[in-house]
Amino acid sequence: MNGDQGLTRVVIVDDDALVRAGLRMILGGAPDLEVVAEAGDGIEGERVVDEHRPDVVLMDIRMPRRDGLETTRSLLSEGARAVRDARGDDLKVIVLTTFDADEMVVQALRAGAHGFLLKDTEPRRLVEAVRLVAAGEPILSPSITATLMAHVATGGVAVDASDRRRTDAESLLATLTDREREVALAIGRGLSNADISRELYLSVPTVKAHVSRVLDKLRADNRVQIAIVVHDASLT
C-alpha cells in the first residue's frame, strides 16, 4: 500500500457531489482507509490518480466529459500499468453503478476492473469490499454475479459473436489441469480463496498457487476476468 502506517489510499470518481460525500463519510470511518482525493469526471479522475497514487479507485460509470469505462481502460492499459510498476504502485479499480446488469459495467470488467459495487451497497460491505480489493481479491458478489454474467453471455450482441466468445473461452479452459479447472469454476461462482479451500479441501496457499497458474494460462489480469471466461464457456 502507498499510504503511511498501512493505510489503503482511495480516490473517489463520481459526478454526483452527494454520492462522493456519502462515500467519503463511509470510508472515512474505517481506521485503515483514507480518501485522498475526489474527482467529478474521468478526465479529472485520471489526473488525481496520477497525482495522489491511490491503492483503490471507486469509479462511477456514467459521467460527463469522459465516462468511467474509458477512464478505466486508460488507467489499466499496459502502458499505464508499466509506469506504475516502475514506481511500485498497484492500482485497483472498483466500478460503481446503479444497475446490476449494465452493459458498461460488463465492458469495464473486460477492461480489467477488479470488480463492481452497486451504489446502494450497505456501508459495512462497501468498506470490506475496498479492503478485499486492496488485498488483491477482486469483488465477485454472489448476489449479482449470475445476473451480470448472463448479461455478458447475451448482451444484445450477435449470436456469432457470442459463439466465438464461447469457443475462445473453451479453448482457454482446455489448457487447465483438472484441479485448475475446478478452481476456475469456483471463481466463476464468486467463491473467495477461503471458500475454495473449504470446498476443495486444499490449503489457502495451495489455492492461491492454483489461482496464479489459472490467471497465467487464461491470460487474465484478475479473478473477474477468470469468471468471465468461465461464463463465456457457459459453465455456470
C-alpha positions as CSV (number, residue, x, y, z in Angstrom):
1,M,0.0,0.0,0.0
2,N,1.2,3.5,-0.8
3,G,-0.1,5.2,2.4
4,D,1.7,5.6,5.7
5,Q,1.1,3.1,8.6
6,G,-0.6,0.6,6.3
7,L,-3.4,2.9,5.2
8,T,-5.3,2.0,2.0
9,R,-5.4,5.2,-0.1
10,V,-8.7,5.7,-2.0
11,V,-9.8,8.1,-4.8
12,I,-13.5,8.6,-5.5
13,V,-14.5,9.5,-9.0
14,D,-18.2,10.3,-9.4
15,D,-20.1,13.3,-10.9
16,D,-22.6,13.4,-8.0
17,A,-21.2,15.5,-5.2
18,L,-23.6,14.0,-2.7
19,V,-22.5,10.5,-3.7
20,R,-18.9,11.5,-3.2
21,A,-19.7,13.0,0.2
22,G,-21.5,9.8,1.3
23,L,-18.7,7.6,0.2
24,R,-16.1,9.8,1.8
25,M,-18.1,9.6,5.1
26,I,-18.4,5.9,5.0
27,L,-14.8,5.1,4.1
28,G,-13.5,7.8,6.5
29,G,-15.0,5.9,9.4
30,A,-12.6,3.0,8.8
31,P,-9.3,3.4,10.5
32,D,-7.3,1.6,7.8
33,L,-8.8,3.5,4.8
34,E,-8.0,7.1,3.7
35,V,-9.8,9.0,1.0
36,V,-7.0,11.1,-0.5
37,A,-8.9,12.8,-3.4
38,E,-12.1,13.1,-5.3
39,A,-13.0,13.9,-8.9
40,G,-16.2,14.7,-10.8
41,D,-15.4,13.1,-14.1
42,G,-12.9,10.8,-15.8
43,I,-10.5,13.4,-17.1
44,E,-10.1,14.9,-13.6
45,G,-10.1,11.4,-12.2
46,E,-7.1,10.3,-14.2
47,R,-5.3,13.4,-13.2
48,V,-5.9,13.0,-9.4
49,V,-5.0,9.3,-9.7
50,D,-1.6,10.2,-11.2
51,E,-1.1,12.9,-8.6
52,H,-2.1,11.0,-5.5
53,R,-1.2,7.4,-6.5
54,P,-4.0,5.6,-4.6
55,D,-4.4,1.9,-4.0
56,V,-8.0,1.8,-5.0
57,V,-10.3,3.9,-7.2
58,L,-14.1,3.9,-6.8
59,M,-15.1,4.7,-10.4
60,D,-18.6,5.8,-11.4
61,I,-19.6,4.6,-14.9
62,R,-21.8,7.4,-16.2
63,M,-20.1,10.8,-16.0
64,P,-19.8,13.8,-18.3
65,R,-16.7,14.7,-20.4
66,R,-15.2,11.2,-20.0
67,D,-17.1,8.2,-18.6
68,G,-15.8,5.6,-16.2
69,L,-15.4,3.0,-18.9
70,E,-12.9,5.0,-21.0
71,T,-11.1,6.1,-17.8
72,T,-10.8,2.6,-16.5
73,R,-9.4,1.4,-19.8
74,S,-6.9,4.2,-19.8
75,L,-5.8,3.7,-16.1
76,L,-5.5,-0.1,-16.6
77,S,-3.8,0.0,-20.0
78,E,-0.5,-1.8,-20.4
79,G,1.4,1.5,-20.7
80,A,-0.1,2.9,-17.6
81,R,0.5,-0.2,-15.6
82,A,4.1,-0.3,-16.8
83,V,4.6,3.2,-15.4
84,R,3.0,2.3,-12.1
85,D,5.0,-1.0,-11.8
86,A,8.3,1.0,-12.3
87,R,7.4,3.2,-9.3
88,G,6.0,0.4,-7.2
89,D,2.3,1.3,-7.4
90,D,-0.5,-1.3,-7.7
91,L,-3.8,0.4,-8.7
92,K,-7.1,-1.4,-8.4
93,V,-10.4,0.0,-9.9
94,I,-13.9,-0.8,-8.5
95,V,-16.7,0.2,-10.7
96,L,-19.7,1.9,-9.1
97,T,-23.1,1.5,-10.8
98,T,-26.8,2.0,-10.1
99,F,-27.7,-1.1,-12.1
100,D,-26.6,-4.7,-11.6
101,A,-26.6,-5.6,-15.3
102,D,-25.3,-2.5,-17.1
103,E,-23.5,-3.2,-20.4
104,M,-20.9,-0.6,-19.5
105,V,-20.1,-2.5,-16.3
106,V,-19.6,-5.6,-18.4
107,Q,-17.2,-3.7,-20.6
108,A,-15.4,-2.2,-17.6
109,L,-14.8,-5.7,-16.2
110,R,-13.4,-6.8,-19.6
111,A,-11.1,-3.8,-19.5
112,G,-9.6,-5.0,-16.3
113,A,-11.7,-3.5,-13.4
114,H,-11.3,-5.5,-10.3
115,G,-15.0,-5.7,-9.5
116,F,-18.1,-3.6,-9.1
117,L,-20.4,-2.3,-6.4
118,L,-23.9,-1.1,-6.5
119,K,-24.2,2.4,-5.2
120,D,-26.7,1.2,-2.6
121,T,-24.3,-1.3,-1.1
122,E,-24.5,-1.1,2.7
123,P,-21.6,0.7,4.4
124,R,-20.1,-2.3,6.1
125,R,-20.0,-4.3,2.8
126,L,-18.6,-1.3,1.0
127,V,-15.7,-0.9,3.4
128,E,-15.0,-4.7,3.3
129,A,-15.1,-4.7,-0.5
130,V,-12.4,-1.9,-0.6
131,R,-10.3,-3.9,1.8
132,L,-10.6,-7.1,-0.2
133,V,-9.7,-5.4,-3.5
134,A,-6.7,-3.6,-2.0
135,A,-5.5,-7.0,-0.7
136,G,-5.7,-8.5,-4.2
137,E,-9.1,-10.2,-4.1
138,P,-11.4,-8.6,-6.6
139,I,-15.1,-8.5,-5.9
140,L,-17.5,-11.0,-7.3
141,S,-20.7,-10.5,-5.4
142,P,-22.7,-13.8,-5.4
143,S,-25.9,-11.8,-5.3
144,I,-25.4,-10.2,-8.6
145,T,-22.8,-12.3,-10.4
146,A,-25.3,-14.5,-12.1
147,T,-27.3,-11.5,-13.5
148,L,-24.1,-9.8,-14.7
149,M,-22.6,-12.9,-16.3
150,A,-25.9,-13.7,-18.0
151,H,-25.7,-10.3,-19.5
152,V,-22.1,-11.0,-20.6
153,A,-23.3,-14.1,-22.4
154,T,-26.1,-12.3,-24.3
155,G,-25.7,-8.6,-24.0
156,G,-27.7,-7.8,-27.2
157,V,-24.7,-8.9,-29.4
158,A,-25.0,-11.0,-32.5
159,V,-25.2,-14.8,-32.0
160,D,-22.0,-15.4,-33.9
161,A,-20.0,-13.1,-31.6
162,S,-21.4,-14.9,-28.6
163,D,-20.5,-18.3,-30.2
164,R,-17.0,-17.0,-30.9
165,R,-16.5,-16.0,-27.3
166,R,-17.7,-19.4,-26.1
167,T,-15.3,-21.2,-28.5
168,D,-12.4,-19.0,-27.4
169,A,-13.3,-19.5,-23.7
170,E,-13.5,-23.3,-24.1
171,S,-10.1,-23.3,-25.8
172,L,-8.5,-21.4,-22.9
173,L,-10.1,-23.6,-20.3
174,A,-8.8,-26.7,-22.1
175,T,-5.3,-25.6,-21.2
176,L,-6.0,-26.1,-17.5
177,T,-5.4,-29.2,-15.4
178,D,-8.4,-30.8,-13.7
179,R,-7.6,-29.1,-10.4
180,E,-7.1,-25.7,-12.0
181,R,-10.4,-26.1,-13.8
182,E,-12.1,-26.8,-10.5
183,V,-10.6,-23.6,-9.1
184,A,-11.6,-21.6,-12.2
185,L,-15.2,-22.8,-11.9
186,A,-15.3,-22.0,-8.2
187,I,-14.1,-18.4,-9.0
188,G,-16.8,-18.2,-11.7
189,R,-19.3,-18.9,-8.9
190,G,-17.9,-16.0,-6.9
191,L,-16.1,-18.0,-4.2
192,S,-13.2,-16.5,-2.3
193,N,-9.9,-18.3,-1.7
194,A,-11.1,-19.3,1.7
195,D,-14.4,-20.7,0.3
196,I,-12.4,-22.7,-2.4
197,S,-10.1,-24.0,0.3
198,R,-13.0,-25.4,2.2
199,E,-14.9,-26.8,-0.8
200,L,-11.9,-28.5,-2.5
201,Y,-10.1,-29.5,0.8
202,L,-7.0,-27.5,-0.1
203,S,-4.9,-25.1,1.9
204,V,-5.3,-21.4,1.2
205,P,-1.7,-21.1,-0.1
206,T,-2.3,-24.0,-2.4
207,V,-5.5,-22.3,-3.7
208,K,-3.5,-19.1,-4.3
209,A,-0.9,-21.1,-6.3
210,H,-3.6,-22.6,-8.4
211,V,-5.2,-19.2,-9.0
212,S,-1.9,-17.7,-10.1
213,R,-1.5,-20.5,-12.7
214,V,-5.1,-20.1,-13.9
215,L,-4.5,-16.4,-14.3
216,D,-1.4,-17.1,-16.4
217,K,-3.0,-19.7,-18.6
218,L,-6.2,-17.8,-19.2
219,R,-4.2,-14.6,-19.9
220,A,-6.4,-12.9,-17.3
221,D,-5.4,-9.9,-15.2
222,N,-7.6,-10.7,-12.3
223,R,-10.3,-13.0,-10.9
224,V,-13.1,-11.2,-12.5
225,Q,-11.7,-11.9,-15.9
226,I,-11.4,-15.6,-15.0
227,A,-15.1,-15.6,-14.1
228,I,-15.9,-14.0,-17.4
229,V,-14.0,-16.8,-19.3
230,V,-15.9,-19.4,-17.3
231,H,-19.3,-17.8,-18.0
232,D,-18.4,-17.3,-21.7
233,A,-17.9,-21.0,-21.8
234,S,-21.4,-21.5,-20.4
235,L,-20.1,-23.4,-17.4
236,T,-22.1,-21.6,-14.7
